[in-house]
Structures are given as C-alpha cells and as structure tokens.
Amino acid sequence: MLKPVQPSRRTFLVGAGRFAAASALASVVPFPAAAEATGHRVEASALKDLAKAVQGGVVLPDDPFFGDYARPNNLRFRTLPTAIARCASDQDVQACVAWVRKHGARFAVRSGGHNYAGFSTTPGLLIDMTPMSSIAALPGGDGLVKVGGGALNGMVYQALERLNRTITHGRCTTVGAAGFLLGGGIGFNMRMYGMGSDLLQATSIVTADGALHADIQDGGADRDLFWACRGGAGGNFGINTSFTLRTFPVETVTFFDITWTTDVDEVLYTLLTRLAEAPPEFGSKISVTKPPRGSVGQTLTISLLGQLHKCSTTVEAIIGPVLEKASKKTISPDMPYWPAQDLLSEFTYPYFYQEKSSYMKAAAITPDAVANMVRLARRMPGTSMANAFKFFQVGGQVNATPADATAYVHRGYDWLFSSEVNWWDRKDPRTLVDENLAWQERFYADVNKATKAVGAFQNFPDPSLKDWSTAYYGGNYAKLRRVKTAYDKTDLFTYRQGIKPL
Ligand SMILES: Cc1cc2nc3c(=O)[nH]c(=O)nc-3n(C[C@H](O)[C@H](O)[C@H](O)COP(=O)(O)OP(=O)(O)OC[C@H]3O[C@@H](n4cnc5c(N)ncnc54)[C@H](O)[C@@H]3O)c2cc1C
C-alpha cells in the first residue's frame, strides 16, 4: 500500500485520550452559523462531544494552524469557520454528519478547497477531509487504485508514478481528488481516457442519514447515486470517503509549449479549428493572456501547452504551418511521462478570481468570431495580475460516452472555453475589479453568442451564473434532483448552486 506524506496534523482538540484540552473552552463557544440557522448557540459541550467522536481531531481558532486549514484557494470566500473537524476515517465522517444534524449547524465539506465559488467555506463547521489521503493499488493487478476522499491531486500523482500508472488528472497539485472527480475532472489525458469521472469504478459515500454506502458502483443497489457521483459535483449527495479508479500504464509522450505574440487572430482561429481534428492522443490547452496593467506593450500572447501520446503523427504535423509564426517553441519528443507532467503541472497560491465557462464546437467558430474575441480582450481594463481566456481541448474519448450515461452531461464539444478575471485586493481597487467583472460578463455573452457556445463546467462554478442548473447539468438535472430526493430529502448538503430535492 502506498501512503503519501500526510499534511501536518496539529490539532487542538483530538479524539479520546487528549480530550482534556477541550476543558479549556469557555462554557459557551459562539457558533454564529448555528445561531443564524436555528436561533440557538452550540454549547461548548457539543464541540467536546464532536472532539470525542472525531479521531482525526477538531481544530479551534486559537490553534496556530487554524488559518492554514481554513484558507480556501479563492480568497474572495475566506470566511472563517467556527471549528474544523479533521476526518481520518469513515467513522469520523459519520460522526460529523450525525453532529451537524443533531445541532442544526451549518457546515461545509472540504478536500482541496479549490472551489471557485466558495462552496467549501462556511461560518459553521468545516469538515476537512484531507487526513483521508491514503492511496492504494487494489489487489488483482487489473490497475484499479483506491484514493482516499481527502487526497490532493499531487499525492495521487506521486502514488501513480510509483505504480507506473496514470489517469485523467488535472494540472494543479493542490486541487482535491474529490472535487476534481465528482465534478467531472479535465486534464491532458481526457481525449485518450475520458473525463476523470469516467474512470470512476466505485465510491464510498456517507449520506445525510449517516449511512455509509461502501464501494457503490454501476449496476448495484445504489446505481443512481453512483451515476450522480460521476459529474453531479461535490457537496450535493453526501461525503465521499474513497474513490476507486481505472488506471492506465504510462508511456513516453511528446511535451509541447509554444507561444505566439503576432498574428493573434489568425493563429487562434487556426488552432481552434485545426486542432479539433487531432487524434485523441493529442491533449492541449490554449491560453490567450493579457499581461498585468501597465506592462510595456500590453500585447496578447497565445500559448499552446500539452502532450501527444505515441501515435502515427507528430505535434508539428498536427499544428501545421502556423507553427512557423511562433515566437518561442519547445517540442520535446519521447519524454518519460511523469517528468513531462512536472512541466505541465502548476502550483497556485491563493488569490482572488472569477471564472466563467462554456462549451464550443469547432464547426461554429468563424474568423469573425475570433477577431471579435481578440478585439474585446484587448479592451479588458486589466488588473495587477495577468488575465487570460482559455480553451481546454475536449473531444476524443470525452465524447464517446453518451450525455446521460453519467451525470457529466457536456459531451459532443471540441473546446471548454473559460474567461478569468484575477486580482489582488491590496493592489486593485474595488471599482477596477467591478469594471473587469462587468467587462467579463459582456465578453462571455458576446463570445457565447458568436460561437454558439452553451453550458458551463460544474467544476468551474460561477456564482454570477443565473441559470446554473441547466448550464451545469442540462438534461441530467431532473434525474439529479430525483437522486437528491432519494438520499437527501431535507437538503442537509446544501449550498447556493446545490442540487435541490424535489
Ligand atoms: C488553481 C486551480 C486549478 C485547477 N485545475 C483543474 C484542472 O486541471 N482540471 C479540472 O478538472 N479542474 C481544475 N480545477 C477545478 C477543480 O477541479 C474544482 O474546483 C474542484 O471541485 C476542486 O476540488 P477541491 O477538492 O480542491 O475543492 P473543495 O473546495 O474542497 O471541494 C469542491 C466541492 O466538492 C465538495 N467536496 C469536497 N470534498 C468532498 C468529498 N470528499 N465528498 C463530497 N463532496 C466534497 C465541496 O463541499 C465543494 O462543494 C482547478 C481549480 C483551481 C483553483
């Protein structure tokens, strides 16, 4: 069994044995969320009960590590919780669910904390899954790997590297596997293997009634719940404590990182239409980046980043003559898989951002639509940070699964488009941020109209999206609501854009 390094586990209140520390609490611990939700305060004794039941520990605000555990990736949503339960086992998770039900307390579940819209932040109890980070190859040699419900992607990569296997994985090492898998999961391998959620063979989940549904899978008694866990997004149906995934043997790849600074319209149009014809072994992301405000030249830069698995063609042939216009290019054939991923992965520090996404078909993209996109992007007011609009290449195996076969509905497209606004609150005045957000709304609407783009990626949740249920789940929303009703009729697991029971 491979067990990656666990994050630091400093706790103030820990389970049985060190419970004495709990007596240091005042007799009534303010619990504003519970007070707001139910009109009462949670007694300190209730938190002591929780600390007794949760073997992974309960962290309180006076712990020096509290701020680290509490900080989400998007600093717009840095609400501090009242307490943090660090779940180390299925039983800890069940204890938390029983406790929040009993006390009517508000709560949120967190793995990597990278939710764009703050849906894993709460002023109540933060249920932190990160201690559940074990990763094990299952016996039998058929490449199944079981990942703990709180593992971070970087830990999964380390374990897979040792096993010489891989999955469809994202770029950011600190994203949680739970959020990544439950909301779909995109990455450079998806055109070869399908979405991350397509690789899910089984999952264990604690539902609102506190029951553990262990290793639910296709065709079993909980098949609809399993269906919902493959793209129905985290935080909706319960707390997933493990994920069993299909994996694939690693092989060498061609890594590429290519930049263009001239002929932006023509290059972007060519890439968006030509690359869509590439074989499924080709995985790429196009970014069009606007430098920080005040940068010399203020030029838009196009970057194409990705990898090509072994196949009968080359990166040069796929990209074609537009490669000659590149200002910088790295194309490295025959790279061992994991060192190539080191170049493709990213580590992001928390900051402030808003992202909007939609799905496009290459056939609907015209030179005029691209020229308009570029013109509008040049007019973005900008912030102290670089900002980009991006195209994640979907297609290939992503489209081989019918839209209703799993909860992940977005099949049949070539590109997942996304526009980001990034800022830093100390450097960018609120008025400037608002100008950028207003620009983003116009840009998003114009781009969608011109390219007939639709929907939105549930793993890039957008708090300003109005018709979010159709955008994230399309025709699958009705079934998702039925599953929600069957397993969480009282909407215990709730958030602003959460799936609602019937
Ligand atoms: C810098 C950055 C890079 C990214 N790169 C990629 C990428 O390459 N590919 C990609 O597909 N996505 C990417 N994403 C998006 C990311 O996959 C989603 O935001 C994902 O949902 C985050 O998961 P998390 O566990 O880190 O977040 P969290 O905020 O912890 O959780 C996300 C949601 O799931 C719920 N949840 C958390 N743990 C559990 C659990 N164990 N059981 C049930 N519900 C749970 C939370 O309550 C929340 O609603 C990126 C995001 C960021 C910020």
The ligand as an SDF file (V2000), in Angstrom:
LIG
                    3D

 53 58  0  0  0  0  0  0  0  0999 V2000
   -5.7830   26.5420   -9.4740 C   0  0  0  0  0  0  0  0  0  0  0  0
   -6.8300   25.5990   -9.9440 C   0  0  0  0  0  0  0  0  0  0  0  0
   -6.5270   24.6650  -10.9230 C   0  0  0  0  0  0  0  0  0  0  0  0
   -7.4980   23.7750  -11.3740 C   0  0  0  0  0  0  0  0  0  0  0  0
   -7.1780   22.8730  -12.3390 N   0  0  0  0  0  0  0  0  0  0  0  0
   -8.1140   21.9870  -12.7560 C   0  0  0  0  0  0  0  0  0  0  0  0
   -7.8070   21.0170  -13.7410 C   0  0  0  0  0  0  0  0  0  0  0  0
   -6.6990   20.9620  -14.2630 O   0  0  0  0  0  0  0  0  0  0  0  0
   -8.7970   20.1420  -14.0990 N   0  0  0  0  0  0  0  0  0  0  0  0
  -10.0550   20.1980  -13.5310 C   0  0  0  0  0  0  0  0  0  0  0  0
  -10.9170   19.3780  -13.8580 O   0  0  0  0  0  0  0  0  0  0  0  0
  -10.3500   21.1130  -12.6170 N   0  0  0  0  0  0  0  0  0  0  0  0
   -9.4200   22.0070  -12.2230 C   0  0  0  0  0  0  0  0  0  0  0  0
   -9.7510   22.9290  -11.2830 N   0  0  0  0  0  0  0  0  0  0  0  0
  -11.1090   22.9510  -10.7630 C   0  0  0  0  0  0  0  0  0  0  0  0
  -11.2350   21.9210   -9.6590 C   0  0  0  0  0  0  0  0  0  0  0  0
  -11.2010   20.6090  -10.1790 O   0  0  0  0  0  0  0  0  0  0  0  0
  -12.5600   22.0920   -8.9380 C   0  0  0  0  0  0  0  0  0  0  0  0
  -12.6250   23.3740   -8.4110 O   0  0  0  0  0  0  0  0  0  0  0  0
  -12.7060   21.0460   -7.8440 C   0  0  0  0  0  0  0  0  0  0  0  0
  -14.0660   20.9160   -7.4890 O   0  0  0  0  0  0  0  0  0  0  0  0
  -11.8910   21.4070   -6.6300 C   0  0  0  0  0  0  0  0  0  0  0  0
  -11.8700   20.3200   -5.7680 O   0  0  0  0  0  0  0  0  0  0  0  0
  -11.2800   20.5160   -4.2910 P   0  0  0  0  0  0  0  0  0  0  0  0
  -11.4750   19.2430   -3.5870 O   0  0  0  0  0  0  0  0  0  0  0  0
   -9.9210   21.1040   -4.3760 O   0  0  0  0  0  0  0  0  0  0  0  0
  -12.2040   21.6620   -3.7610 O   0  0  0  0  0  0  0  0  0  0  0  0
  -13.1930   21.7970   -2.4980 P   0  0  0  0  0  0  0  0  0  0  0  0
  -13.4610   23.2580   -2.4820 O   0  0  0  0  0  0  0  0  0  0  0  0
  -12.6100   21.1700   -1.3040 O   0  0  0  0  0  0  0  0  0  0  0  0
  -14.4360   20.9810   -2.9420 O   0  0  0  0  0  0  0  0  0  0  0  0
  -15.1770   21.2250   -4.1140 C   0  0  0  0  0  0  0  0  0  0  0  0
  -16.6480   20.8560   -3.8630 C   0  0  0  0  0  0  0  0  0  0  0  0
  -16.7280   19.4800   -3.5020 O   0  0  0  0  0  0  0  0  0  0  0  0
  -17.1900   19.3240   -2.1560 C   0  0  0  0  0  0  0  0  0  0  0  0
  -16.3730   18.2750   -1.5510 N   0  0  0  0  0  0  0  0  0  0  0  0
  -15.0730   18.3290   -1.1850 C   0  0  0  0  0  0  0  0  0  0  0  0
  -14.6640   17.1440   -0.7340 N   0  0  0  0  0  0  0  0  0  0  0  0
  -15.7220   16.3070   -0.8140 C   0  0  0  0  0  0  0  0  0  0  0  0
  -15.9120   14.9430   -0.5020 C   0  0  0  0  0  0  0  0  0  0  0  0
  -14.9100   14.1940   -0.0270 N   0  0  0  0  0  0  0  0  0  0  0  0
  -17.1330   14.4020   -0.7060 N   0  0  0  0  0  0  0  0  0  0  0  0
  -18.1620   15.1370   -1.2090 C   0  0  0  0  0  0  0  0  0  0  0  0
  -18.0300   16.4450   -1.5150 N   0  0  0  0  0  0  0  0  0  0  0  0
  -16.8120   17.0280   -1.3410 C   0  0  0  0  0  0  0  0  0  0  0  0
  -17.0480   20.6780   -1.5180 C   0  0  0  0  0  0  0  0  0  0  0  0
  -18.0000   20.8670   -0.4900 O   0  0  0  0  0  0  0  0  0  0  0  0
  -17.2570   21.6210   -2.6920 C   0  0  0  0  0  0  0  0  0  0  0  0
  -18.6290   21.7900   -2.9410 O   0  0  0  0  0  0  0  0  0  0  0  0
   -8.7960   23.8290  -10.8240 C   0  0  0  0  0  0  0  0  0  0  0  0
   -9.0960   24.7580   -9.8260 C   0  0  0  0  0  0  0  0  0  0  0  0
   -8.1350   25.6460   -9.3990 C   0  0  0  0  0  0  0  0  0  0  0  0
   -8.4800   26.6540   -8.3540 C   0  0  0  0  0  0  0  0  0  0  0  0
  1  2  1  0
  2  3  1  0
  2 52  2  0
  3  4  2  0
  4  5  1  0
  4 50  1  0
  5  6  2  0
  6  7  1  0
  6 13  1  0
  7  8  2  0
  7  9  1  0
  9 10  1  0
 10 11  2  0
 10 12  1  0
 12 13  2  0
 13 14  1  0
 14 15  1  0
 14 50  1  0
 15 16  1  0
 16 17  1  0
 16 18  1  0
 18 19  1  0
 18 20  1  0
 20 21  1  0
 20 22  1  0
 22 23  1  0
 23 24  1  0
 24 25  2  0
 24 26  1  0
 24 27  1  0
 27 28  1  0
 28 29  2  0
 28 30  1  0
 28 31  1  0
 31 32  1  0
 32 33  1  0
 33 34  1  0
 33 48  1  0
 34 35  1  0
 35 36  1  0
 35 46  1  0
 36 37  1  0
 36 45  1  0
 37 38  2  0
 38 39  1  0
 39 40  1  0
 39 45  2  0
 40 41  1  0
 40 42  2  0
 42 43  1  0
 43 44  2  0
 44 45  1  0
 46 47  1  0
 46 48  1  0
 48 49  1  0
 50 51  2  0
 51 52  1  0
 52 53  1  0
M  END
$$$$
